[in-house]
Amino acid sequence: MFDTNLLYTFCALLCVTICIVFFNALYVKKSLLRLKAALDTEKKEAHSALSQELAHRRKELYDEMRRERHELDKLFAKAHSKTEAVAKKEARIDELRANLDSALTQYAGDQDLLKKRSQELDQLRNELITRLEQAAGMTRDAAKQLIIENLENEARHTAERLVLKIEDEARQTAKDRAAAILVSAMQRVVSDQVNETTVGVVQLPNEEMKGRIIGKEGRNIKALEMATGMEFIIGEAPEIITISGFNPVRREVARRSLEKLILDGRINPTRIEETVEQVAREVEEIMEEYGRDTIMRYRLHSIKPEIVSNLGKLHFRTSFSQNVLLHSIEVGAFARVIAEELGCDRPEIALRGGILHDIGKALSAEVEGPHALIGGDLARRCGEDPLVVNAIAAHHEEVPFESIYAPIVMIADTISACRPGARRETLTTYIKRLEKLEELAHAFDGVKRAYAVQAGREIRVIVEESVLSDEGATFLARDLARRIEEDMAFPGQIKVNVIREKRTIEYAR
């Protein structure tokens, strides 16, 4: 027999299991129903969204088709218009082709007629040539040769006149350019000139000093003259002793020595010799200083000491009362400016040649020969550039020019020496030249006033407007320029400026 409790327990468990399964089945059924409802809802929503999307896409497609149909209509209308234009052009081309065919036909007829007329003209031309040959007594080739010769002669004459005209214009242009360069150089270079003479004067503190300088039986004055090589002139002028001599360095030594002896008060032959030797050394140092200052001022490199000392000597030398060192510096400045105006590659060569161009004058008392050649030889021995050597040696045209810098230095030398006031002898000539210019201008009829201006480089002539016309003023300028060239000698050029004007003046009161 089975255990009853066990059976009851099994039955109870079975019942519980059945209940659990039943309830689970009910829960699953309810979940399935809820899921189905949710799916139905989502299906409806998706169906609605899809319907809306389809409607939207259908509308867009319809709009696109409508736009494309409109574009097609426009393209069709345009194509139709072009087709009509092409048809019109084809009709026009056909019309032009017909006209062209007609014109070609007419042209062919004209060509035949022209050919016939040309043959007739050739026949008439040959007959005319035959008659001309018979009348002239020469053949066609001979007449042709004669015409060619006449044309050649005429062309040659015209070419010669043209060449002369071009040469005159070039010469005038070169002259104007040269004058402009020289005037520019003279305007750009400003320097002071010191006029010195070959005589030195020493002021004495009193008349008694003359006797002390002369010394007993003239021993002191003789010692001075022996030591310095100068002549001491004691004249009637009170408190003045004149030193005369042609060596400027010795003259400077003598002047300084005498002034030092006067200040010292001890005047005797021994003291005179010592003082002269001391002053000579001082003057040597001064000359060296002048030379170095010039070299440093103009930045001249690689200058040998021999040239420096000789350059300083030029400070105590004069040429026609013009200080040679200052003149050399001025020539160097002029030469550099002219070289720059001409566009030369090395204007420093012109500067160097200008400053050293008179270096031979420092040795002219010791070496025989022209100072230009002496200076060129010194520069060559001191290793100067060959262009500089040639510019120094050729500035008086004693040797040929080897470069553009040689004539530039020569021109600069002329400008410095001939400008007004540079040399004592030139001043009088300068004034006379101005007066001569005005006299030449006044010699012409119709001249009211004439003024020499620009240091004699220009003559301004004011003419009577009632006497001379504009053409007459032009002729006057030309004639006066020719008269100046014939009657006067002058450096550079002179500008003739003829002024003709008529003025009418009224006063409002």
C-alpha positions in Angstrom: 0.0 0.0 0.0 1.1 3.5 -0.8 1.8 6.0 1.8 -1.2 8.4 1.9 0.8 11.4 3.0 3.1 11.0 0.1 0.2 10.8 -2.3 -1.4 13.9 -0.8 1.9 15.7 -1.1 2.3 14.7 -4.7 -1.2 15.8 -5.5 -0.6 19.1 -3.9 2.6 19.7 -5.8 0.9 18.7 -9.0 -2.0 21.1 -8.4 0.5 23.8 -7.6 2.4 23.1 -10.8 -0.8 23.1 -12.8 -1.8 26.4 -11.3 1.6 28.0 -12.0 1.5 26.8 -15.6 -2.1 28.1 -16.0 -1.2 31.5 -14.6 1.9 31.6 -16.8 -0.1 30.8 -19.8 -2.6 33.6 -18.9 0.3 36.1 -18.5 1.9 35.1 -21.7 -1.4 35.5 -23.5 -1.9 38.9 -22.1 1.6 39.9 -23.0 1.0 38.6 -26.5 -2.2 40.6 -26.8 -0.4 43.8 -25.6 2.5 43.1 -28.1 0.0 42.6 -30.9 -1.8 45.8 -30.0 1.6 47.7 -30.0 2.5 46.2 -33.3 -0.8 47.2 -34.8 -0.3 50.7 -33.5 3.2 50.9 -35.0 2.0 49.4 -38.2 -0.7 52.0 -38.5 1.8 54.8 -37.7 4.3 53.4 -40.2 1.6 53.1 -42.8 0.5 56.7 -42.2 4.1 58.0 -42.4 4.7 56.0 -45.5 1.6 57.4 -47.1 2.7 61.0 -46.2 6.2 60.4 -47.6 4.7 58.9 -50.8 2.4 61.9 -51.2 5.4 64.3 -50.6 7.6 62.4 -53.1 4.8 62.3 -55.6 4.3 66.1 -55.3 8.1 66.7 -55.7 8.2 64.5 -58.7 5.2 66.3 -60.2 6.9 69.7 -59.6 10.1 68.5 -61.1 8.3 67.1 -64.2 6.5 70.4 -64.6 9.8 72.4 -64.4 11.5 70.1 -66.9 8.5 70.4 -69.2 8.8 74.2 -69.0 12.5 74.0 -69.8 11.8 71.7 -72.7 9.3 74.2 -74.0 11.8 77.0 -73.8 14.5 74.9 -75.5 12.1 73.9 -78.2 11.1 77.6 -78.8 14.8 78.5 -78.9 15.6 75.7 -81.3 12.7 76.8 -83.5 14.0 80.4 -83.5 17.4 79.2 -84.5 16.0 77.0 -87.2 14.2 80.0 -88.6 17.5 82.1 -88.4 19.4 79.4 -90.1 16.8 79.2 -92.8 17.1 83.0 -93.3 20.9 82.8 -93.4 20.8 80.0 -96.0 18.4 82.1 -98.1 20.8 85.1 -97.8 23.8 82.9 -98.7 22.0 81.6 -101.7 21.2 85.2 -102.7 24.9 86.2 -102.2 26.1 83.2 -104.1 23.9 84.2 -107.0 25.2 87.8 -106.8 28.8 86.5 -106.6 28.3 84.3 -109.7 26.9 87.3 -111.5 29.9 89.5 -110.3 32.4 86.8 -111.4 30.8 86.6 -114.8 31.0 90.4 -115.1 34.6 90.4 -113.7 35.7 87.8 -116.4 34.2 90.1 -119.0 36.0 93.1 -117.5 39.3 91.1 -117.4 39.0 90.4 -121.1 38.3 94.1 -121.8 41.2 95.1 -119.6 43.6 92.7 -121.3 42.6 94.1 -124.6 43.0 97.7 -123.4 46.4 96.8 -121.9 47.6 95.4 -125.2 46.5 98.6 -126.9 48.3 100.7 -124.2 51.5 98.7 -124.7 51.3 99.2 -128.4 50.8 103.0 -127.9 53.6 103.1 -125.3 56.1 101.4 -127.6 55.1 103.8 -130.4 55.6 106.7 -128.0 59.0 105.4 -126.9 60.0 105.0 -130.5 59.0 108.6 -131.3 60.8 109.9 -128.2 64.0 108.0 -129.1 63.8 109.5 -132.5 63.1 113.0 -131.2 65.8 112.9 -128.4 68.4 111.1 -130.5 69.2 108.5 -127.8 68.1 105.0 -126.9 65.9 104.0 -124.0 68.9 102.5 -122.1 70.9 105.7 -122.5 68.0 107.8 -121.3 67.5 105.5 -118.3 71.2 105.7 -117.5 71.1 109.5 -117.7 68.1 109.6 -115.3 69.9 107.3 -112.9 73.0 109.5 -112.9 70.9 112.6 -112.2 69.1 110.9 -109.4 72.4 109.7 -107.9 73.9 113.2 -108.0 70.8 114.7 -106.5 70.7 112.0 -103.7 74.4 112.5 -103.0 73.9 116.3 -102.8 70.9 115.8 -100.4 72.9 113.3 -98.3 75.8 115.7 -98.0 73.6 118.5 -96.9 71.9 116.2 -94.4 75.3 115.0 -93.0 76.4 118.6 -92.6 73.2 119.5 -90.8 73.6 116.5 -88.5 77.2 117.4 -87.8 76.2 121.0 -87.0 73.5 119.8 -84.7 75.8 117.3 -83.0 78.5 120.0 -82.7 76.0 122.4 -81.2 74.6 119.8 -78.8 78.1 118.8 -77.7 79.0 122.4 -77.2 75.9 123.0 -75.1 76.5 119.9 -73.1 80.1 120.8 -72.5 79.1 124.3 -71.4 76.5 122.9 -69.1 79.0 120.5 -67.5 81.6 123.3 -67.1 79.1 125.7 -65.6 77.8 123.0 -63.3 81.3 122.2 -62.1 82.1 125.9 -61.5 78.9 126.4 -59.6 79.4 123.2 -57.5 83.0 123.9 -56.5 83.5 126.7 -54.0 87.0 127.5 -52.8 89.0 130.4 -51.5 92.1 131.6 -53.2 95.0 133.2 -51.4 97.0 135.6 -53.5 100.7 135.7 -52.5 103.6 137.5 -54.0 107.3 136.7 -54.2 108.1 139.4 -51.6 107.8 139.0 -47.8 107.5 141.8 -45.3 108.4 141.7 -41.6 107.2 144.4 -39.2 109.8 145.7 -36.8 109.0 146.8 -33.2 111.1 150.0 -33.6 113.7 151.6 -35.8 116.5 150.6 -33.5 115.9 147.0 -34.4 117.1 147.7 -37.9 120.6 148.4 -36.6 120.7 145.3 -34.5 119.6 143.2 -37.5 122.3 144.8 -39.7 124.9 144.2 -37.0 128.4 145.5 -36.8 129.8 146.1 -40.3 126.7 144.2 -41.6 127.7 140.9 -40.2 124.1 139.9 -39.0 122.4 140.8 -42.3 125.1 139.0 -44.2 124.7 135.9 -42.0 120.9 136.0 -42.6 121.3 136.2 -46.3 123.9 133.4 -46.3 121.8 131.1 -44.2 118.5 131.7 -45.9 119.6 132.5 -49.5 117.2 135.5 -49.5 117.8 139.2 -50.0 116.9 141.4 -47.0 116.0 144.9 -48.2 116.1 147.6 -45.5 114.7 150.7 -47.2 113.4 154.1 -46.0 110.1 152.8 -45.0 109.9 152.9 -41.2 109.9 149.7 -39.2 109.7 147.4 -42.2 112.2 144.9 -43.7 111.4 143.4 -47.1 112.5 139.8 -48.0 112.9 139.2 -51.7 113.6 135.9 -53.4 112.0 133.5 -55.9 112.2 130.3 -53.7 108.9 130.5 -51.7 110.0 127.9 -49.1 113.3 129.7 -48.4 111.4 133.0 -48.3 109.1 131.6 -45.7 112.0 130.2 -43.7 113.7 133.7 -43.8 110.5 135.4 -42.7 109.8 133.1 -39.8 113.5 133.1 -38.7 113.7 136.9 -38.7 110.4 137.2 -36.7 111.8 134.6 -34.2 115.1 136.5 -33.8 113.2 139.7 -33.2 111.2 138.1 -30.5 114.2 136.5 -28.9 116.3 139.6 -29.0 119.6 137.7 -29.4 120.8 138.5 -32.9 124.3 137.3 -33.8 125.7 135.1 -36.6 125.7 132.0 -34.4 122.2 132.5 -33.2 121.0 133.3 -36.7 122.4 130.0 -38.1 120.8 128.0 -35.2 117.4 129.8 -35.7 117.4 129.3 -39.4 118.1 125.6 -39.1 115.4 125.2 -36.4 112.8 127.2 -38.5 113.8 125.1 -41.6 112.8 122.0 -39.7 109.6 123.6 -38.6 108.7 124.6 -42.1 109.4 121.0 -43.3 107.0 119.7 -40.7 104.5 122.3 -41.7 104.8 121.3 -45.4 104.3 117.6 -44.3 101.2 118.6 -42.4 99.8 120.5 -45.4 100.4 117.5 -47.6 98.8 115.1 -45.1 95.8 117.3 -44.5 95.2 117.5 -48.3 95.6 113.7 -48.6 93.3 113.0 -45.6 90.7 115.7 -46.7 90.2 114.1 -50.1 90.8 110.5 -49.0 93.6 109.8 -51.4 95.0 106.3 -50.6 98.4 104.8 -51.2 100.3 108.1 -51.5 104.0 107.8 -51.1 105.7 110.1 -48.5 107.8 111.8 -51.3 104.6 113.0 -53.0 103.1 114.1 -49.7 106.1 116.3 -48.8 106.2 117.8 -52.3 102.5 118.5 -52.3 102.9 120.4 -49.0 105.7 122.5 -50.6 103.1 123.9 -53.1 101.5 125.8 -50.2 104.4 128.2 -50.2 104.5 128.5 -54.0 102.5 130.8 -56.2 101.8 131.0 -59.9 100.8 134.4 -61.2 99.9 135.3 -57.5 97.7 132.1 -57.3 98.5 129.7 -54.4 99.6 126.5 -56.2 98.3 124.1 -53.5 94.9 125.7 -53.3 94.9 125.9 -57.1 95.7 122.1 -57.3 92.9 121.3 -54.8 90.5 123.4 -56.8 91.6 121.7 -60.1 91.0 118.2 -58.4 87.5 119.3 -57.3 86.7 120.6 -60.8 88.0 117.5 -62.5 86.0 115.2 -60.3 82.8 117.1 -60.8 83.4 117.1 -64.6 84.1 113.4 -64.6 80.9 112.7 -62.7 78.9 114.9 -65.0 80.3 113.0 -68.0 79.5 109.6 -66.3 83.1 108.4 -66.1 83.7 105.1 -64.3 86.5 106.4 -62.1 86.0 110.1 -61.1 88.6 109.5 -58.3 91.3 109.3 -61.0 90.3 112.8 -62.2 90.4 114.0 -58.6 93.8 112.5 -58.0 95.3 113.7 -61.3 93.9 117.2 -60.6 95.4 117.5 -57.1 98.8 116.2 -58.2 98.9 117.9 -61.7 101.3 120.7 -60.5 103.4 118.5 -58.2 106.3 119.0 -60.6 106.5 122.7 -59.6 107.8 121.6 -56.2 110.9 120.2 -58.0 111.2 122.6 -60.9 114.0 124.5 -59.1 115.9 121.3 -58.7 115.2 119.4 -61.9 115.4 120.9 -65.4 112.4 120.5 -67.7 108.7 121.4 -67.9 106.9 120.9 -64.6 104.2 118.7 -66.1 106.8 116.2 -67.3 108.7 116.4 -64.0 105.5 115.8 -62.1 104.6 112.9 -64.3 108.0 111.3 -63.8 107.7 111.7 -60.0 104.2 110.1 -60.0 105.5 107.2 -62.2 108.4 106.6 -59.8 106.0 106.6 -56.8 103.8 104.0 -58.3 100.8 106.1 -59.3 98.2 104.7 -61.7 99.2 105.2 -65.4 96.1 107.2 -66.0 97.0 109.6 -63.2 100.6 109.8 -64.6 99.3 110.7 -68.0 96.9 113.3 -66.7 99.8 115.0 -64.9 102.2 114.9 -67.8 99.6 115.9 -70.4 97.9 118.8 -68.7 99.9 121.2 -70.9 99.6 118.9 -74.0 103.3 118.1 -73.9 102.5 114.4 -74.2 99.5 112.8 -76.0 96.3 112.1 -74.0 95.8 108.4 -73.2 92.4 108.6 -71.5 89.5 111.0 -71.0 90.9 112.0 -67.6 93.9 113.8 -69.1 91.7 116.4 -71.0 89.4 116.7 -68.0 92.4 117.7 -65.8 93.6 120.2 -68.5 90.1 121.7 -68.7 89.8 121.9 -64.9 93.3 123.6 -64.7 92.1 126.2 -67.3 88.9 126.9 -65.3 90.7 127.4 -62.1 93.4 129.6 -63.6 91.1 131.7 -65.8 88.2 132.3 -63.5 87.8 136.0 -62.4 90.0 136.9 -59.5 92.0 133.7 -59.5 95.1 135.4 -60.9 96.1 139.1 -60.6 96.8 139.3 -64.4 93.4 137.8 -65.2 91.4 140.4 -63.3 92.3 143.3 -65.6 91.7 141.1 -68.6 88.4 140.0 -67.2 87.2 143.5 -66.7 88.3 144.5 -70.2 86.5 141.4 -71.6 83.2 142.5 -70.0 83.6 146.0 -71.4 84.5 144.6 -74.8 81.4 142.4 -74.8 79.2 145.4 -74.1 80.9 147.5 -76.7 80.5 144.9 -79.4 76.8 144.6 -78.6 76.3 148.4 -78.7 77.9 148.5 -82.2 74.8 147.0 -83.7 71.8 149.1 -84.8 68.6 148.8 -82.7 70.4 147.9 -79.4 69.0 149.7 -76.5 71.1 148.3 -73.7 73.7 145.5 -73.2 74.8 143.9 -70.0 77.7 141.3 -69.5 76.5 139.0 -66.8 77.5 135.6 -65.3 81.2 136.6 -65.0 81.3 137.3 -68.8 79.7 134.0 -69.7 76.5 135.7 -71.0 75.7 139.0 -72.8 72.1 140.2 -72.5 71.1 142.6 -75.2 67.8 144.5 -75.0 66.7 145.8 -78.4 64.3 148.5 -79.6 61.1 146.6 -80.5 60.1 149.3 -83.0 63.4 149.0 -84.9 64.0 145.2 -84.9 61.5 142.5 -85.6 61.6 139.0 -84.0 63.4 137.8 -87.1 65.8 140.7 -86.9 66.5 139.9 -83.2 67.4 136.3 -84.3 69.8 137.6 -86.9 71.3 140.1 -84.4 72.0 137.2 -81.9 73.7 135.2 -84.6 75.8 138.1 -85.9 76.8 139.2 -82.5 78.0 135.7 -81.6 80.1 135.6 -84.8 81.5 139.0 -84.0 82.5 137.9 -80.5 84.1 134.8 -81.9 86.1 136.8 -84.4 87.2 139.8 -82.2 87.7 138.2 -78.7 89.6 135.4 -77.1 87.8 133.8 -74.1 87.7 130.5 -72.3 84.6 128.3 -72.7 81.6 129.9 -74.4 79.6 133.1 -74.2 75.8 133.0 -74.3 74.2 135.7 -76.4 70.7 136.5 -75.1 68.8 139.0 -77.2 65.6 140.3 -75.6 62.8 142.0 -77.6 59.6 142.9 -75.8 56.9 145.5 -76.0 55.3 146.7 -72.8 52.1 148.8 -72.5 51.5 150.4 -69.1 48.3 152.1 -67.9 47.3 153.3 -64.4 43.8 152.9 -62.9 43.1 155.8 -60.7 
